[in-house]
Amino acid sequence: MSLRYMYELIKPEGLGRDKFITYCKSLRLLNTPKFKPIRTTDSSGVKRFPNLIINLKLDRVNQVWSSDITYYQISEEVYYITFIIDNYSRLIVGWCVSDGLKTEQTTLCALKLAVKFRKGIDLSGMIFHSDGGGQYYANVFLKYTEKEGLINSMCEYAYENGKAERVNGIIKNNYLRPWGCSSKEELIKNVDRACANYNNEKPHKALNMLSPANFEIKCLLLNQQTRPKVTESFMAINSQTGHRAPV
């Protein structure tokens, strides 16, 4: 518990919050977290692709897919989860759990599942958007995107891949952590369950409170001209205020 919350609980008489914090620090009562975030992105020597989705008008599924890699820790073991979502419908079309960060274990595995998920649909010309992680520009990955006719796109800043990063947080914080996972096998099972729940049950405000799967079904029933259109927008962080603002 932070010193600020401790002050609110104790409310020491005659001692303001700032003085209380200073006093506790002088007694070395300040707890410094030892947690070190695990990096899943290595952009050193990155082969950068241009960002093709800035201000892009989205009006159909399979127009843009976005992907990101996150991690999940069980005791001392660290596992990596790769997600691929359809930017228009927010549907998670591909995912993969691995105990390593090699391309074949992460992005390529998830993309092959996504292509299988959209079996029978011509995906040529679709934009595949990601961050600058090495798994997204490895030769084996680029050969596969070329084979499927996908166009690679990359963000420079994390907020330019916001939809994929948001899914990371939702799956981990709303599903996996509350359920708990004690093994890799259980993690895989829970990720499958979470993606199914997210796709079929979770309503989205941006989708008129429909789930991604139901939104896609509705789009199939509508003519192309009447489908809702969405513009890709990003939230930049103002370096002076710390507030987010669309760019």
C-alpha positions in Angstrom: 0.0 0.0 0.0 1.4 3.4 -0.9 2.1 6.0 1.7 -0.7 8.2 0.4 -3.2 5.5 1.1 -1.6 4.8 4.4 -2.0 8.5 5.4 -5.7 8.4 4.5 -6.2 5.4 6.8 -4.1 6.7 9.7 -4.8 10.4 9.4 -2.1 11.3 12.1 -3.1 14.3 14.1 -1.2 17.5 13.4 0.7 16.0 10.4 -0.2 16.8 6.8 0.1 14.3 4.1 3.3 15.6 2.5 5.1 15.8 5.9 3.8 12.3 6.7 5.3 10.9 3.5 8.6 12.7 4.1 8.8 11.4 7.7 8.1 7.8 6.5 10.7 8.1 3.8 13.2 9.3 6.4 12.5 6.0 8.3 13.0 4.1 5.1 9.4 2.9 5.2 9.0 3.6 1.4 8.5 0.3 -0.4 10.3 0.4 -3.8 8.7 -2.2 -6.2 11.2 -4.7 -7.5 8.9 -5.6 -10.4 10.5 -5.2 -13.8 8.3 -5.2 -16.8 9.2 -7.9 -19.3 9.9 -6.6 -22.8 8.2 -8.3 -25.7 9.3 -5.8 -28.3 12.9 -5.5 -29.6 13.1 -2.7 -32.2 16.9 -2.7 -32.5 17.8 -2.9 -36.1 14.2 -2.9 -37.0 13.0 -3.1 -40.6 10.4 -0.4 -40.4 7.2 -0.4 -42.6 5.2 2.8 -43.0 2.1 3.2 -40.9 -0.7 2.7 -43.4 -3.7 3.1 -41.1 -3.5 6.7 -39.9 -6.8 8.3 -40.7 -7.8 5.3 -42.7 -11.6 4.9 -43.2 -12.6 1.5 -42.0 -15.8 0.1 -43.6 -15.5 -3.7 -43.6 -14.0 -6.7 -41.9 -10.6 -8.0 -43.2 -9.5 -4.5 -44.1 -7.0 -4.1 -41.3 -5.7 -6.7 -38.8 -3.6 -5.5 -35.8 -1.4 -7.6 -33.6 0.6 -7.3 -30.4 2.5 -9.6 -28.0 2.0 -9.6 -24.3 3.2 -11.8 -21.4 1.6 -13.7 -18.5 3.6 -14.9 -15.5 2.8 -18.0 -13.5 5.1 -18.3 -10.5 8.6 -18.0 -11.9 7.6 -19.0 -15.5 6.9 -16.4 -18.1 4.6 -17.1 -21.1 3.9 -15.0 -24.1 0.5 -14.4 -25.8 0.1 -13.1 -29.3 -3.2 -11.6 -30.4 -4.5 -10.6 -33.8 -7.7 -8.6 -34.1 -9.9 -7.3 -36.9 -9.8 -3.5 -36.4 -13.3 -3.0 -37.8 -15.2 -5.6 -35.8 -12.7 -5.9 -32.9 -13.0 -9.7 -33.3 -9.9 -11.6 -32.1 -9.2 -13.7 -35.2 -5.9 -15.3 -34.1 -4.0 -16.0 -30.9 -1.2 -18.1 -29.6 0.4 -19.0 -26.2 4.1 -19.8 -26.1 7.0 -20.1 -23.7 9.4 -18.3 -26.1 9.5 -15.2 -28.3 10.6 -16.8 -31.5 8.6 -15.8 -34.6 7.4 -19.3 -35.2 6.1 -19.5 -31.6 4.3 -16.1 -31.6 3.3 -14.0 -34.6 3.6 -16.7 -37.3 1.6 -19.2 -35.2 -1.2 -16.6 -34.5 -1.3 -15.4 -38.1 -1.7 -19.0 -39.5 -4.5 -19.5 -37.0 -6.2 -16.2 -38.2 -5.9 -17.2 -41.8 -7.5 -20.5 -41.0 -10.2 -18.7 -39.0 -11.1 -16.8 -42.2 -10.8 -19.9 -44.3 -12.1 -19.4 -47.8 -11.8 -15.6 -47.7 -9.4 -13.8 -50.1 -7.2 -11.7 -47.7 -5.0 -10.2 -50.4 -4.6 -6.5 -50.1 -5.4 -6.5 -46.4 -3.2 -4.4 -44.1 -1.4 -6.2 -41.3 -0.5 -3.7 -38.6 1.9 -4.1 -35.7 4.6 -2.5 -33.6 8.3 -2.7 -34.6 8.9 -6.0 -32.8 11.4 -8.3 -34.6 8.8 -11.1 -34.8 6.9 -8.9 -37.3 9.7 -8.4 -39.8 11.5 -11.7 -39.5 12.0 -13.3 -42.9 9.8 -16.3 -42.2 7.0 -14.0 -41.2 7.3 -11.7 -44.2 7.4 -14.7 -46.5 4.1 -15.8 -45.1 2.4 -12.3 -45.3 3.7 -12.1 -48.9 2.2 -15.5 -49.7 -1.2 -14.4 -48.4 -1.0 -11.1 -50.1 -1.0 -9.0 -46.9 0.5 -5.5 -46.8 2.7 -4.9 -43.8 2.2 -1.7 -41.7 4.0 -0.7 -38.5 3.4 1.9 -35.8 6.2 4.1 -34.4 4.5 4.7 -31.0 2.5 2.3 -28.9 -0.7 4.4 -29.1 -0.7 3.9 -32.9 -1.5 0.2 -32.2 -4.0 0.9 -29.5 -6.7 -1.6 -30.4 -4.4 -4.5 -30.2 -2.8 -3.3 -27.0 -6.2 -2.8 -25.5 -7.2 -6.4 -26.1 -4.0 -7.4 -24.3 -5.2 -5.6 -21.1 -8.8 -6.8 -21.4 -8.0 -10.5 -21.8 -5.3 -10.4 -19.0 -7.1 -8.2 -16.5 -10.8 -9.1 -17.1 -10.4 -12.8 -17.7 -7.1 -14.5 -17.1 -6.1 -12.9 -13.7 -9.5 -13.3 -12.1 -9.7 -16.9 -13.2 -6.2 -17.7 -12.2 -3.8 -20.0 -14.1 -1.4 -22.6 -12.5 0.2 -24.1 -15.6 0.8 -23.5 -19.3 -1.9 -26.0 -20.2 -4.4 -24.1 -18.0 -3.3 -20.8 -19.5 -3.8 -22.1 -23.0 -7.3 -23.4 -22.1 -8.2 -20.1 -20.4 -6.9 -18.0 -23.3 -9.1 -20.0 -25.7 -12.1 -19.5 -23.3 -11.4 -15.8 -22.9 -11.2 -15.2 -26.6 -14.5 -17.1 -27.2 -16.1 -15.0 -24.4 -14.7 -11.8 -25.7 -15.7 -12.5 -29.3 -19.2 -13.9 -28.6 -20.4 -12.3 -25.4 -18.7 -9.0 -24.6 -20.6 -6.0 -25.8 -18.6 -3.0 -27.2 -19.7 0.6 -27.0 -18.1 1.3 -30.4 -20.2 -1.6 -31.9 -23.5 -0.3 -30.6 -23.2 -2.7 -27.6 -22.9 -5.7 -29.9 -20.3 -8.4 -29.4 -17.7 -8.6 -32.2 -19.2 -11.8 -33.6 -22.7 -10.4 -33.6 -21.5 -7.2 -35.2 -19.9 -9.1 -38.0 -23.1 -11.0 -38.5 -25.0 -7.7 -38.7 -22.5 -6.4 -41.2 -23.1 -9.4 -43.5 -26.8 -8.6 -43.5 -26.2 -5.0 -44.5 -25.3 -3.6 -47.9 -21.8 -2.2 -48.3 -23.1 1.3 -48.7 -25.0 1.2 -45.4 -22.3 -0.3 -43.2 -21.1 2.0 -40.5 -17.8 3.6 -41.3 -15.0 4.2 -38.7 -11.9 6.3 -39.0 -8.7 5.0 -37.4 -7.7 7.5 -34.7 -5.0 7.5 -32.1 -4.5 9.0 -28.7 -1.3 10.9 -28.3 0.1 11.8 -24.9 0.8 15.5 -24.3 4.3 15.7 -22.9 3.4 18.8 -20.9 0.1 17.7 -19.2 0.2 13.9 -19.5 -3.3 14.0 -21.0 -4.3 12.0 -24.0 -5.6 13.7 -27.1 -6.6 12.4 -30.5 -4.2 12.9 -33.4 
